């Protein structure tokens, strides 16, 4: 920092006098930026209703890019809302503050006239004030209004909801932007320390108990009963079908095995039923609408609610040191898991189909998530949940999601690890997002040191389960033992660590590092290990000195604003596959806005909101959890597909060979969501150059509302080979039907 220095007998210059104030202000600004950061926030504000169309703002201070602004000459500011009041419904008006440095305090002062050298009086601004300006940003008018988006230079103070005829009906302070005082932070710290003191050593015991409970639950085969029920339903469906002919069978539309995609005019979707194809589609990588709004933070690609770093595990007293170079140099492969994958789909074309039950059948083992948005592998609606191939499937009408469990190795990647290896195992007693690791060394070299967080196999550290990575460059050694010592930090890829799970912190370097350790068996549920690439040897009684930093979230409810989504011609379906993690007890809810109303993607009833084919929708998400456990999402590895359903389809089967010429073909088609006023389905049998229409057609409505259509085709000329063709149409692209199955019998 700087200060003005004067010499003996020096003439005073104007710039020196001004610098006395400028340098002091510079120091205060730096202190504020260090204490609060260079974001934006407020302190000391309050907003109170005055009349039905006005409020009073109790003016405090704001921080904008590390600079503080205030309004010392006006503590209470009236704000008139009449000009932005709603005219037909509701509206949210955001009270905002911004700051500017303005000259003020004009007073007469004596100056030397440049010509006459005599004293003259002139008006001069004696102060420069950093003043707050209070303004309004009005949102769109709607029955369910949304908060307006703000420029980065605006700090939200409060959200005022106004209604026609009632005026101001609600005032909500923008606590997301409130700067926490040191007293408030100290109170939170004391509360946390009290909780930890009360918990004591019971945390480790509790962690062990939870781990044992989780293992017991994992042995339960919960989906088995559902699977048996599906097999019974399959057998029941097969009974009653005639099989006295030359050839009979089913088209279930689970895969493209029985479909002739090369047929002239083919256009259809085979996805747990025969469905209308997409008329238009676009794939988008979602992005934050305003990355600087202070609600979220992005670290190594992961977007998390705004947090502060909290120190949890703290093993820092050095008793001895362990030389990493004393162990064998190893070359191993690390299996790196990319994270949990969840797919959510919502739209009016998601019509209930019982075909999804058949994924439990051994004949259908395709895993939907082998490729993002791969047409032909999207599975549709059934009101239950099961697990197959490490993927959890859940479906409800007009919405369903498919989820790969967190860090289960699905689509894992490999990474080469070369160097001397040292590892520390430990039990994680409290869930949370790990952000950084602090390490202590008594000897270092210029070589980098890689840090890995991995799982265990057979009680030993294992690179086969690599969850997160970090790097320490330009490490600093600490001389001597004791509790003091330089902390070398590794910024880790964020990972949510489970309660009761054992993890390993593994170090790899080609340099001559001496790692600080304790020698009193401090971690009773962990130990130090050295490895040679083939296995590990426990060095009992020693534990690596480390500090673990986790995310402590500012709020347990966060609205994430994402950029709007647009598809020319209108949208009927949204398809999201996201890399995310949602801890137990928390929620990540994607939602979209149409006409000022928000709709959660996983909650639909009655007419689907997308049935109006909006060309543009507002997009966002809600993150709900606790101060320790909130959802996180990697937006760069997330995809959103917008689609619009077509109003017709053409499907043709592959050629069936009876071996002996058949004169008649029977077909039974099962239709879901069939509406004769809107829908048509034309069926035909192709044999040679002939196209035969049905001689007789009978429709029967089943107990669950499905329609079973029985048709008999008398072939113009007997044929040993034939194919089936279905042509469907709807007058409403947002209201189609599904062909669940086709049973055929050649006679």
C-alpha positions in Angstrom: 0.0 0.0 0.0 1.1 3.6 -0.5 1.3 6.8 1.5 2.5 10.4 0.7 6.0 11.4 1.8 7.0 15.0 2.3 10.5 16.4 2.6 11.8 19.2 4.9 11.1 22.7 3.5 9.1 21.2 0.6 6.5 23.3 -1.2 3.1 21.6 -1.1 1.7 20.5 -4.4 -2.0 19.9 -5.1 -1.4 16.4 -6.3 0.3 15.5 -3.1 -2.6 16.7 -1.0 -5.1 14.8 -3.2 -3.0 11.6 -3.0 -3.3 11.7 0.8 -7.0 11.0 0.3 -6.6 8.8 -2.8 -4.1 6.5 -1.2 -6.2 6.1 2.0 -9.2 5.3 -0.2 -7.1 2.8 -2.2 -6.2 0.9 1.0 -9.8 0.8 2.2 -10.9 -0.5 -1.3 -8.3 -3.3 -1.2 -9.4 -4.2 2.4 -13.0 -4.4 1.3 -12.2 -6.5 -1.8 -10.2 -8.9 0.4 -12.9 -9.2 3.1 -16.0 -9.3 0.8 -14.8 -10.1 -2.6 -15.3 -8.4 -6.0 -18.9 -9.4 -6.4 -21.9 -7.4 -5.6 -24.0 -7.2 -2.4 -25.8 -5.0 0.1 -25.9 -4.4 3.8 -28.2 -2.3 6.0 -31.1 -2.0 3.5 -34.8 -2.5 4.2 -37.9 -2.0 2.1 -41.2 -1.1 3.7 -44.6 -0.5 2.2 -45.8 3.1 2.3 -49.0 3.1 0.2 -50.6 0.6 -2.2 -48.3 1.9 -4.9 -45.2 3.1 -3.1 -42.5 1.9 -0.8 -39.9 3.4 1.5 -36.3 2.2 1.1 -34.1 2.3 4.2 -30.7 3.0 2.5 -27.7 1.1 3.6 -24.5 0.4 1.7 -23.6 -1.7 -1.4 -20.5 -3.4 -2.6 -19.9 -3.4 -6.3 -16.7 -4.9 -7.7 -15.1 -4.4 -4.3 -16.0 -0.7 -3.9 -18.4 0.5 -1.3 -21.1 3.1 -2.0 -23.6 4.8 0.4 -26.1 7.6 0.7 -25.1 9.4 3.9 -27.3 12.5 3.4 -30.6 10.5 2.8 -31.3 7.5 5.0 -34.9 7.0 3.8 -35.9 7.1 0.1 -39.5 7.0 -1.1 -40.0 5.0 -4.3 -43.2 5.4 -6.4 -44.2 2.3 -8.2 -47.3 3.6 -10.0 -45.6 4.0 -13.4 -44.6 0.3 -13.5 -47.8 -1.1 -11.8 -49.5 -4.1 -13.6 -52.5 -3.3 -15.8 -54.2 -6.7 -16.0 -52.6 -9.3 -13.7 -49.5 -9.5 -11.5 -45.9 -8.2 -11.8 -42.7 -8.4 -9.9 -40.7 -5.2 -9.6 -37.1 -5.5 -8.4 -35.8 -2.6 -6.3 -32.1 -2.2 -7.4 -29.2 -0.1 -6.3 -26.2 1.0 -8.3 -23.2 3.2 -7.4 -21.3 6.1 -8.9 -18.6 8.5 -7.8 -19.8 12.1 -8.1 -18.3 15.4 -7.1 -20.3 17.3 -4.5 -20.1 20.0 -1.8 -19.5 23.1 -3.9 -18.2 25.9 -1.7 -16.2 29.1 -2.3 -12.4 28.7 -1.9 -9.5 31.1 -2.4 -7.2 30.6 -5.4 -4.3 32.5 -6.8 -5.1 34.3 -10.0 -2.7 33.1 -12.7 -2.2 36.5 -14.2 -2.3 39.0 -11.3 -1.1 36.5 -8.6 -3.7 37.9 -6.3 -6.1 35.9 -4.2 -9.5 35.4 -5.8 -12.6 33.4 -4.7 -14.0 30.5 -6.9 -16.6 27.7 -6.3 -15.0 24.3 -5.9 -16.3 20.8 -5.3 -14.8 19.9 -1.9 -15.9 16.2 -1.9 -16.1 13.2 -4.1 -18.9 10.9 -2.8 -19.6 7.3 -3.8 -23.3 7.6 -3.9 -26.0 5.0 -4.3 -28.7 5.3 -6.9 -32.1 3.6 -6.3 -33.9 2.3 -9.3 -36.6 -0.1 -10.5 -36.5 -3.1 -12.9 -40.0 -4.4 -13.8 -40.7 -8.0 -14.8 -43.2 -9.2 -17.4 -46.9 -9.1 -16.4 -48.4 -12.6 -15.9 -50.7 -14.6 -13.5 -47.6 -16.2 -12.1 -44.9 -13.5 -12.7 -41.2 -14.1 -12.8 -38.4 -11.9 -11.5 -36.7 -9.8 -14.2 -33.2 -10.4 -15.2 -30.7 -7.8 -14.0 -27.6 -6.2 -15.5 -24.3 -7.0 -13.7 -24.1 -3.4 -12.5 -27.3 -3.7 -10.6 -27.6 -5.1 -7.1 -31.0 -6.5 -6.2 -32.3 -5.1 -2.9 -35.9 -6.4 -2.8 -38.6 -8.0 -4.9 -42.0 -6.2 -4.8 -45.1 -8.1 -6.1 -48.0 -6.0 -7.3 -51.5 -7.0 -8.3 -54.1 -5.2 -10.2 -56.7 -3.7 -7.8 -54.6 -4.5 -4.7 -51.3 -2.7 -5.4 -48.3 -4.0 -3.3 -49.1 -7.5 -2.0 -45.7 -8.8 -1.1 -42.2 -7.5 -0.4 -39.3 -10.0 -0.3 -35.8 -8.9 0.5 -33.1 -10.2 -1.9 -31.1 -12.0 0.8 -29.1 -13.8 -1.9 -27.3 -10.5 -2.4 -26.9 -9.6 1.3 -23.3 -9.3 2.6 -22.9 -11.2 5.8 -21.3 -9.2 8.6 -18.3 -10.5 10.7 -20.6 -10.8 13.7 -23.0 -12.9 11.7 -20.2 -15.1 10.4 -18.8 -15.4 14.0 -22.2 -16.5 15.2 -22.4 -19.1 12.5 -18.9 -20.3 13.3 -19.7 -20.6 17.1 -22.9 -22.5 16.3 -20.9 -24.9 14.1 -18.1 -25.3 16.7 -20.8 -26.1 19.3 -22.3 -28.8 17.1 -18.9 -30.4 16.5 -18.1 -30.3 20.1 -21.4 -32.0 21.0 -20.8 -34.6 18.3 -17.3 -35.4 19.4 -15.8 -38.7 18.5 -19.3 -40.2 17.8 -19.0 -39.1 14.2 -16.5 -41.9 13.3 -18.8 -44.5 15.1 -21.8 -43.1 13.3 -20.0 -43.2 10.0 -19.2 -46.9 10.5 -22.8 -47.7 11.4 -24.1 -45.9 8.3 -21.6 -47.8 6.1 -22.8 -51.1 7.5 -26.4 -50.2 7.0 -25.8 -49.1 3.4 -24.1 -52.4 2.7 -27.1 -54.3 4.1 -29.6 -52.3 2.0 -27.5 -52.8 -1.2 -27.9 -56.6 -0.8 -31.7 -56.4 -1.2 -32.9 -57.2 -4.7 -35.8 -54.8 -4.7 -36.6 -55.0 -8.5 -37.0 -58.8 -8.4 -40.7 -58.7 -7.6 -41.4 -56.2 -10.3 -39.5 -58.3 -12.8 -41.5 -61.4 -12.0 -44.7 -59.5 -12.4 -43.6 -58.3 -15.9 -42.8 -61.8 -17.0 -46.2 -63.0 -15.8 -47.8 -60.2 -17.8 -45.8 -61.2 -20.9 -47.0 -64.8 -20.6 -50.6 -63.7 -20.0 -50.5 -61.5 -23.1 -49.2 -64.4 -25.3 -52.0 -66.8 -24.3 -55.1 -66.4 -26.4 -53.2 -65.7 -29.6 -53.6 -68.3 -32.3 -50.4 -70.1 -33.4 -52.0 -72.7 -35.7 -50.7 -71.1 -38.9 -47.5 -71.2 -40.9 -45.8 -68.3 -39.1 -46.7 -66.1 -36.2 -45.0 -63.6 -34.0 -44.9 -60.1 -32.4 -43.5 -56.7 -33.3 -43.0 -55.0 -29.9 -41.1 -52.0 -31.3 -38.5 -52.2 -28.6 -35.6 -52.2 -31.1 -35.3 -51.8 -34.9 -34.7 -55.6 -35.4 -38.1 -56.1 -37.2 -38.1 -52.7 -38.9 -37.2 -52.0 -42.6 -35.7 -48.5 -42.3 -34.7 -48.6 -46.0 -38.3 -49.0 -47.1 -39.6 -46.3 -49.5 -41.2 -43.4 -47.5 -40.2 -44.7 -44.1 -40.5 -42.1 -41.3 -41.2 -43.2 -37.8 -39.8 -43.6 -34.3 -39.4 -47.0 -32.8 -39.1 -46.3 -29.1 -41.0 -48.6 -26.8 -43.8 -48.5 -29.4 -44.3 -47.1 -32.8 -44.5 -43.3 -32.6 -44.7 -40.2 -34.7 -41.2 -39.0 -35.8 -39.8 -35.6 -35.1 -40.6 -32.9 -37.7 -37.8 -30.7 -36.3 -35.2 -30.9 -33.6 -32.3 -29.0 -32.2 -29.6 -29.8 -29.6 -28.3 -27.2 -27.2 -25.7 -26.9 -24.5 -27.4 -24.9 -21.7 -25.6 -21.9 -20.3 -26.2 -19.6 -17.4 -28.2 -16.5 -18.3 -26.1 -14.2 -16.0 -23.0 -15.9 -14.6 -22.3 -12.9 -12.5 -25.5 -12.8 -10.6 -23.9 -14.2 -7.4 -26.3 -17.1 -7.0 -24.0 -19.8 -8.3 -20.3 -20.5 -8.6 -18.5 -22.6 -11.2 -15.5 -24.7 -10.3 -13.8 -27.1 -12.8 -16.9 -27.1 -14.9 -19.3 -27.8 -12.0 -22.0 -25.2 -11.2 -22.9 -25.2 -7.5 -24.9 -22.8 -5.4 -22.8 -20.0 -4.0 -20.6 -21.3 -1.2 -17.8 -20.6 1.2 -15.0 -23.0 1.8 -15.3 -24.8 5.2 -12.4 -26.7 6.8 -13.4 -30.1 8.1 -10.7 -32.8 8.5 -7.7 -31.0 9.9 -4.6 -33.2 10.6 -1.7 -30.8 10.6 0.7 -31.4 13.5 3.8 -33.0 12.0 5.6 -35.7 14.0 7.6 -37.3 11.2 8.0 -37.1 7.4 7.9 -39.9 4.8 10.0 -39.7 1.6 7.9 -40.6 -1.4 11.1 -41.3 -3.5 11.9 -44.2 -1.1 9.3 -46.3 -2.9 9.2 -47.9 -6.3 8.4 -45.8 -9.4 5.2 -47.1 -10.8 3.2 -46.8 -14.1 -0.5 -47.6 -13.5 -3.8 -46.7 -15.2 -6.5 -44.8 -13.4 -10.1 -45.4 -14.2 -11.7 -42.0 -14.0 -15.5 -41.8 -13.6 -17.1 -38.8 -15.3 -20.0 -38.4 -12.9 -23.7 -39.2 -12.6 -25.9 -39.0 -15.7 -29.6 -38.3 -15.6 -32.0 -38.1 -18.5 -35.3 -36.3 -18.3 -37.9 -36.1 -21.0 -41.2 -34.2 -21.0 -43.8 -33.5 -23.6 -47.3 -34.4 -24.9 -45.9 -37.1 -27.2 -45.0 -39.1 -24.1 -47.9 -41.5 -24.1 -48.1 -44.3 -21.7 -46.9 -47.6 -23.2 -46.6 -51.0 -21.4 -43.7 -51.9 -23.7 -41.3 -50.4 -21.3 -41.9 -53.4 -19.0 -40.1 -55.5 -21.5 -36.7 -54.0 -20.8 -36.6 -56.4 -17.9 -36.8 -59.3 -20.4 -33.5 -60.8 -21.3 -34.2 -60.3 -25.0 -34.0 -56.5 -24.6 -30.8 -55.5 -22.9 -30.1 -52.3 -24.7 -28.9 -49.5 -22.4 -30.5 -46.2 -23.3 -27.6 -44.0 -22.4 -24.9 -45.3 -24.6 -25.1 -42.2 -26.7 -26.7 -38.9 -25.9 -30.1 -38.5 -27.7 -29.6 -41.6 -29.9 -32.8 -42.0 -31.8 -34.3 -45.5 -31.3 -33.1 -45.9 -27.7 -35.5 -43.5 -25.9 -37.8 -45.4 -23.6 -41.2 -44.2 -22.7 -43.5 -44.2 -19.7 -44.3 -46.8 -17.1 -45.3 -45.9 -13.6 -42.6 -47.7 -11.7 -38.8 -47.9 -11.1 -36.2 -50.6 -11.6 -32.4 -51.0 -12.0 -30.7 -52.6 -14.9 -27.1 -52.5 -16.1 -26.4 -50.0 -13.3 -29.1 -47.6 -14.6 -32.1 -46.6 -12.6 -35.3 -46.2 -14.7 -38.3 -44.1 -13.4 -41.3 -43.2 -15.5 -44.6 -41.3 -15.2 -46.9 -40.2 -17.8 -45.7 -37.3 -20.0 -42.3 -37.3 -18.1 -39.7 -39.8 -17.2 -36.0 -40.0 -16.2 -33.2 -42.5 -16.6 -30.3 -42.2 -14.1 -26.8 -43.8 -13.9 -25.8 -43.9 -10.2 -23.0 -41.6 -9.1 -19.5 -42.9 -9.8 -20.6 -46.4 -10.8 -18.0 -46.7 -13.6 -20.4 -46.4 -16.5 -18.6 -45.0 -19.5 -15.5 -44.5 -17.4 -12.2 -43.2 -18.9 -8.6 -44.2 -18.3 -5.7 -41.9 -17.3 -2.0 -42.8 -17.0 -0.4 -42.4 -13.6 3.4 -42.4 -13.4 5.6 -41.7 -10.3 6.2 -42.8 -6.8 3.0 -43.5 -4.9 1.9 -42.7 -1.4 -1.7 -42.9 -0.1 -3.8 -42.3 2.9 -7.2 -44.0 3.6 -9.9 -42.4 5.7 -13.6 -42.7 6.5 -15.8 -39.8 5.5 -18.1 -39.1 8.4 -20.1 -36.2 6.9 -21.5 -35.8 3.4 -20.5 -32.8 1.3 -18.8 -31.4 -1.8 -15.0 -31.7 -1.5 -13.3 -28.6 -3.1 -9.6 -28.4 -2.0 -7.0 -30.5 -0.2 -4.1 -29.0 1.8 -0.9 -30.9 2.2 2.4 -30.2 4.1 5.9 -31.1 3.0 9.3 -31.0 4.7 11.1 -31.4 1.4 10.1 -30.6 -2.2 11.5 -30.4 -5.7 10.4 -28.6 -8.8 8.4 -31.6 -10.0 4.7 -31.5 -10.0 2.8 -33.6 -7.5 -0.5 -35.1 -8.6 -3.3 -35.6 -6.1 -6.1 -38.2 -6.6 -9.2 -39.0 -4.6 -10.0 -42.7 -5.1 -12.0 -45.5 -3.7 -10.9 -48.7 -2.1 -10.8 -52.3 -3.3 -10.3 -55.0 -0.7 -9.5 -52.4 1.9 -6.6 -51.0 -0.2 -6.4 -47.7 -2.3 -7.5 -48.4 -5.9 -7.0 -46.3 -9.0 -9.8 -48.4 -10.5 -12.2 -46.0 -8.7 -10.7 -42.5 -9.4 -13.2 -39.8 -8.4 -11.3 -36.5 -8.5 -7.9 -35.1 -9.4 -5.8 -32.1 -8.5 -2.3 -30.8 -8.9 0.3 -29.1 -6.7 3.0 -27.0 -8.6 5.7 -24.9 -7.0 5.3 -26.6 -3.7 6.8 -25.0 -0.6 8.6 -27.0 2.2 8.1 -26.3 5.9 11.2 -26.6 8.1 10.8 -28.4 11.4 7.9 -30.1 13.1 5.0 -28.9 15.2 1.7 -27.3 14.3 3.0 -24.5 12.0 3.8 -25.2 8.4 3.1 -24.0 4.9 -0.1 -25.3 3.4 0.2 -26.4 -0.3 -3.3 -26.5 -1.7 -4.6 -28.7 -4.5 -7.8 -27.5 -6.2 -9.8 -30.7 -6.8 -12.5 -31.4 -9.3 -15.7 -31.1 -7.1 -16.9 -34.4 -5.9 -19.8 -35.2 -3.5 -18.4 -37.5 -0.8 -20.8 -39.9 0.8 -21.3 -40.5 4.5 -19.9 -43.7 5.8 -17.7 -44.3 2.7 -14.0 -45.0 2.8 -11.8 -43.0 0.4 -8.1 -42.8 -0.4 -6.0 -39.7 -1.0 -3.2 -40.8 -3.4 -0.1 -38.8 -4.3 2.0 -39.4 -7.4 5.2 -37.6 -8.2 8.6 -38.2 -9.9 10.2 -35.7 -7.5 11.9 -36.2 -4.1 9.1 -35.1 -1.8 9.0 -35.6 2.0 5.3 -35.7 3.1 4.5 -34.6 6.6 2.8 -37.2 8.8 1.6 -37.8 12.3 2.8 -40.8 14.2 0.0 -41.4 16.8 -2.5 -43.3 14.8 -4.8 -40.3 14.7 -7.1 -41.7 12.0 -8.4 -44.8 13.7 -10.4 -45.7 10.6 -7.6 -45.1 8.1 -3.9 -45.7 7.5 -0.9 -44.6 5.4 0.0 -46.8 2.4 2.9 -47.0 0.0 2.5 -48.7 -3.4 4.4 -50.1 -6.3 1.7 -50.2 -8.9 0.8 -53.8 -8.1 -0.3 -53.5 -4.5 -0.1 -51.4 -1.3 1.6 -51.9 2.0 0.1 -50.3 5.1 2.4 -48.2 7.2 0.5 -48.6 10.5 0.5 -45.9 13.1 1.2 -43.1 10.6 -1.3 -40.7 9.0 -0.7 -38.1 6.3 -1.0 -34.4 7.4 -3.9 -33.0 5.4 -6.7 -30.5 5.4 -10.0 -31.0 3.6 -12.1 -28.1 2.5 -15.8 -28.6 1.7 -18.5 -26.3 0.4 -20.7 -24.6 2.9 -23.6 -23.2 0.9 -25.0 -19.7 1.6 -28.6 -20.8 0.9 -30.6 -24.0 0.8 -32.9 -22.8 -2.0 -31.4 -21.3 -5.2 -33.0 -20.3 -8.5 -30.7 -20.9 -11.4 -31.5 -18.8 -14.5 -30.4 -20.4 -17.8 -30.6 -19.0 -21.3 -33.9 -19.3 -23.1 -34.6 -22.1 -25.5 -36.0 -21.6 -29.0 -37.1 -24.0 -31.8 -38.6 -22.4 -34.9 -42.1 -23.6 -35.6 -42.7 -24.6 -31.9 -41.7 -27.1 -29.2 -43.6 -30.2 -28.2 -40.9 -32.1 -26.3 -37.9 -31.4 -24.1 -35.1 -34.0 -23.7 -32.3 -33.3 -21.1 -29.3 -35.4 -20.3 -27.2 -33.9 -17.6 -24.0 -34.7 -15.7 -25.1 -34.0 -12.2 -25.2 -35.1 -8.6 -28.3 -34.7 -6.4 -27.5 -35.8 -2.8 -30.1 -37.7 -0.8 -32.7 -35.3 0.5 -32.0 -32.6 -2.1 -33.6 -31.8 -5.4 -32.6 -30.5 -8.8 -35.7 -29.4 -10.6 -35.6 -28.3 -14.2 -38.4 -25.9 -15.2 -39.5 -23.8 -18.1 -41.6 -20.7 -18.4 -44.4 -20.1 -20.9 -46.5 -16.9 -20.9 -45.1 -15.9 -17.5 -46.0 -19.2 -15.8 -43.3 -21.7 -14.6 -43.8 -25.5 -15.2 -41.6 -28.1 -13.6 -40.4 -30.7 -16.1 -41.3 -33.6 -13.9 -44.8 -32.5 -12.9 -47.5 -32.6 -15.6 -51.2 -33.3 -15.3 -54.0 -32.7 -17.8 -53.1 -30.9 -20.9 -49.3 -30.6 -21.3 -48.1 -27.0 -21.3 -46.1 -27.7 -24.4 -49.2 -28.7 -26.3 -49.5 -25.0 -27.4 -46.2 -25.4 -29.4 -44.4 -22.4 -28.0 -41.4 -21.4 -30.2 -39.4 -20.0 -27.2 -39.4 -21.0 -23.5 -37.7 -19.5 -20.5 -35.4 -22.1 -19.0 -34.0 -22.6 -15.5 -33.6 -24.9 -12.5 -34.2 -25.0 -8.8 -31.6 -26.3 -6.4 -33.0 -27.3 -3.1 -31.1 -29.0 -0.2 -29.2 -28.1 2.9 -26.3 -25.9 3.8 -24.0 -28.9 3.5 -25.7 -30.9 0.7 -26.9 -29.2 -2.4 -27.2 -30.4 -6.0 -24.5 -29.7 -8.6 -24.5 -29.8 -12.4 -21.8 -29.8 -15.1 -23.5 -27.6 -17.7 -20.7 -28.1 -20.3 -21.5 -31.9 -20.3 -25.2 -31.4 -20.3 -27.4 -31.4 -23.5 -30.9 -30.2 -24.1 -32.8 -31.4 -27.2 -35.9 -29.5 -28.3 -38.2 -31.3 -30.7 -41.5 -30.9 -32.5 -43.6 -34.0 -33.3 -44.7 -34.7 -36.9 -48.3 -35.3 -37.8 -47.8 -38.6 -39.8 -45.7 -41.7 -39.8 -44.9 -44.5 -42.2 -43.6 -47.9 -40.9 -42.8 -51.1 -42.7 -41.6 -54.4 -41.3 -38.8 -56.5 -42.7 -39.9 -59.4 -44.9 -41.4 -62.4 -43.2 -40.8 -65.9 -44.7 -43.4 -68.5 -44.1 -41.6 -71.3 -46.0 -44.9 -72.3 -47.5 -47.2 -69.9 -49.4 -49.9 -68.4 -47.2 -53.3 -67.3 -48.4 -54.3 -65.3 -45.3 -52.6 -63.0 -42.8 -54.2 -62.0 -39.5 -53.0 -58.9 -37.7 -53.8 -57.6 -34.2 -52.7 -54.1 -33.5 -52.8 -52.6 -30.0 -53.2 -48.8 -29.9 -52.7 -46.4 -27.0 -54.3 -42.9 -26.8 -56.4 -43.7 -29.8 -58.9 -40.9 -30.7 -60.9 -41.6 -33.8 -61.8 -37.9 -34.2 -58.1 -37.0 -34.6 -56.4 -40.2 -35.6 -56.2 -42.5 -38.6 -54.2 -45.7 -39.2 -54.0 -47.5 -42.5 -52.7 -51.1 -42.5 -51.7 -53.2 -45.4 -49.8 -56.4 -46.3 -47.2 -56.3 -49.0 -46.4 -59.6 -50.9 -44.5 -59.4 -54.2 -45.9 -56.6 -56.2 -49.3 -56.8 -54.4 -50.6 -54.5 -51.7 -53.5 -56.0 -49.8 -56.0 -54.0 -47.6 -57.8 -55.8 -44.8 -61.0 -57.7 -45.7 -62.4 -57.3 -42.2 -61.6 -54.9 -39.3 -62.9 -55.0 -35.7 -62.0 -52.5 -33.0 -62.4 -53.5 -29.3 -61.8 -51.1 -26.4 -59.9 -52.8 -23.6 -60.5 -52.2 -19.9 -57.5 -49.9 -19.6 -58.6 -47.7 -22.5 -56.4 -49.2 -25.2 -57.9 -50.2 -28.5 -57.3 -53.7 -30.0 -57.8 -53.7 -33.8 -58.1 -57.2 -35.4 -57.7 -57.4 -39.2 -57.9 -60.2 -41.7 -56.1 -59.9 -45.0 -57.0 -62.3 -47.9 -53.9 -62.2 -50.2 -54.6 -61.6 -53.9 -52.1 -64.4 -54.6 -50.7 -66.8 -52.0 -47.2 -65.9 -51.0 -44.4 -67.5 -48.9 -43.1 -64.0 -48.0 -44.8 -60.8 -46.9 -44.3 -57.5 -45.1 -46.6 -55.3 -43.0 -47.1 -51.6 -43.5 -48.7 -49.1 -41.1 -49.4 -45.4 -42.1 -50.6 -43.2 -39.2 -51.8 -39.6 -39.1 -53.1 -37.0 -36.6 -54.7 -33.7 -37.0 -52.9 -32.4 -33.9 -49.1 -32.9 -33.7 -49.2 -32.5 -29.9 -51.8 -35.3 -29.6 -50.7 -38.4 -31.3 -51.1 -42.1 -30.6 -48.8 -45.1 -30.1 -48.8 -48.5 -31.7 -47.8 -50.7 -28.8 -47.5 -54.0 -30.6 -48.5 -55.9 -33.8 -49.3 -59.6 -33.6 -49.3 -61.5 -37.0 -50.3 -65.0 -38.0 -49.9 -66.3 -41.5 -52.3 -69.0 -42.6 
